[in-house]
Amino acid sequence: MIKVVIVDDEALIRTGFKRILSTESDIDVIALTSGAGAIEAIAERAPDAVLLDIRMPDVDGLTVLRRIRELPDPPAVCMLTTFDTDEHLTSALQAGAAGFLLKDTDPEHLAPMVRFIASGGVALSPRPGNTVIDGHLALHGRLPSGAPRPQLTEREHEVLGLLAEGLTNTAIAVKTYTSLSTVKEHVSAILAKLRATNRVQAALTAERSGLLVNNAPDRGHDDLTSPSTQ
């Protein structure tokens, strides 16, 4: 079962999302909370995924995100927003969010998105996706000037290429005939070597810094989004 916590200041949003996800046999919504009780609920219940409102009156969503990322084993966090031009989305991506979803997204996309981020993928709603990625690139699109080129192993290059195509850790494990734990170790090493805080930043940095030259050709921003959210 994929355990999910929903954090939103509006009770209607929380219960609505729970009602949608509760129809899925492999997803269990284990807690509903506003921002004030989010960290306590997440630390106690140890969910696999969190749906987190980016704008809340009691506690700012970015503050909650940063505190979640400080937990020993943080869950994947998908930011929820009403505005497809929300200026906070780029900051959320930089802080380690696994993606973002507009609250008016078709309900049928919600469960696939939860599964995708819980398995290590990155889900970006298509409307604001390219805008946010472009803003992210403006700040973190390349390795720092003068920084030495990261020395990736052959296997890390292979994993980086698959990561850039939008594959989850599980899919990468299947493609490379390795265990899931080994893939996670490779991804962690890649993030460290590229000085990236998340998979999207790693893929974009690698692409703009020429580290994907020998991998699959660039097919644009859409490769970094979940097919289920398109």
N, C-alpha and C positions, 0 to 999 in steps of 0.2 A: 504494500500500500504506500502511496505517496502522501505524506502528511503535510497539510497546508495550514498556515495561519493567515488570516485576512485582517489587515490593519487599515482602517478608514474611519474618519470622524463621522461619517453618515451611516446610521444604522440601516437605512434602506439599501445602500450599496453593499454593506457587509452581508446582510441576509440574502440579497438578490444573488450575489456571487456564490454564496454557500448553496443556495437552492439549485443553481446551475451545476455546480461541481458535485453535489451529492447524488446526482443521477448516474455518476460514473462509478463503476465497480472497483476501480483501482485507485481512487482518490478519496482521502478522508480529511475533511475540514475539521481540525482539532481545536481551533480557537478563533473567536472573533473579538477584536479589541480596537479601541481608539489608540491614538499615538501614545497617550500617557501610560498605558499598561502594556505596550508592545514588547519592550525589552524583557520584562519579567515573564510574560507569557511565552516568548520565544526561547528564553533560557531554560524555562521549566519543561516545555513540551518538546523541544528539539525537533522542529519540523524540517522537512526536506526543501520546502519552498515557502516563500512569503510574498504575498501580494500587498504592496505598501503604497498608500496614498502619498503623493509627493507634496501635497499642500494640505496641512491640517492646522487648525487654530491653536490646539493645546501644545503639541510638539511638532516641530518642523520635520517633514519626511526625510530630508537629507541628514538631519541630526540622528534620527532613528537608524537610517541606513549605516552611517559611520559607526554607531555603537554595535549594530549587528555584526559588522565586519570585524569588530574587535573580539568577538566571541571565539572560544577555542576551535569550534567546528561550525563556522557560520553557514546557514542555509543559503540557497540561491534566492535572490531578491529581485522581483519584478516590480517596477514602479508603476503606479496607476495615476493617470492624469486625465483631466477634462479638456486640456488645451493642446492642440497639435503644434503649437509654437512655444510651448513652455520653456523659458530660458533656463530652468533648473535641470532639464533633462541631461544636458551635456555634463553638468557637475555630477549628476547621479552616475553617469557612465564612468566618469573619472574616479568616482568613489567606490566603484566595484559592483554596480548594479548589473544583473544578468540580462537586463532588457527593460522595456517599458511597453505599456498597453494603454490605449485610449479606452476610457470607460464606456464609450458607445460602440466599441468593437462588437461585431457579430458574436452572439453568445456561443455559437458552435466552435469558435476559435479558442475559447477560454481553456477548456480541458487539454487540447493538444499543446497549447502554449505552456501550461503547467508541467506537463510531462516532459516537454522539451528542455525547459530550464532545469528541472529536477535531475535530468540525465546529463547535465553539463553543457547544454546548448545556450545560445544567446538569442532572445526573441525581441525583435523590434517591430512595432506597428509600422506598416508601410508608409502612411501619410507623412509623419514627421521624421521617419527614419533617415533619409538622406540628408535632411537639414541638420539633424543632430550629429550625424557622422561627420559632415563637413565642418561643423563647429568644433568637434573633437579633434579633427585633423589640424585645424588652425593652431591648436595649442600643443598637441602631442602626436603629430603626424609623422615625425621622423626621430631618429636617435639624436641625442644632444650633439651639437656641433663639436667636432674634435673627438667624440667618443670612439674608442676602438670598436672595430666590427666584432659583434658577438661570435664566439667560436662554438657553433652548434655541431653536435655529432650528426652523423648521417641519419640516424633514427630520429633525432630531434627535428632535422630538416623535413623529414617525411611527415612527422606528426604536425609540424607547423603548417605545412601545405594543406593537410586535411582539415586542420582547425580553421584555416582561412576560408575553406570551402563551406564552413558552417556545420561540420559534422560534430556530433556529440562525442563524449568520451567513449561511450559504448560502441558507437559506430566506428570510431577510430580503432578501437581494440579489435573489432571484427576485420577491418581492412588490413591491419598490420599483423594479424595473427598473434597478438599479445594479450596479456591479462589486463583487466580494467585498472588494477592497482598500478601496473607498469605504465600505462598511458597517463594516469594521474601524476605519476612521478615525472614523466617527460614534460607534461604541460606545466607543472610547477617550475621545472628547470628552465623552460622556455620563457616563462613570465619573468623569472629572476634575471636571466641573461639580457632580456629586452627591456628591463626596467619598467615592465607593464604591470598594471594592477588588475587587469582582467583580459579575457580572451579577445574581445573586440579591439582593445588597444594593442594587444600583441599582434593581431592579424594586420591591422592598419599600419602599425609601425614597420612590420616586416615588409609589407607591400611597398610602402613609400621609401623604404631604405634599401630596396633591391635584394632583399633576402629570399624572395620567392621566384627569382628569375628562372631557377631550374625546376620549379614546381609547375602545377597546372596554371594556364594563362589566366590573367585577371578577367573576371566576368562581371565586375562592377559591384556596387554596394549591396545589391539584393542577395548576394551569396552569404552575407552576414546576418540574414534574417531567417527566422523559422518559416518554412514553406506553409505551415499551417496558419500563419498570420497574414498571408498575402491575399 
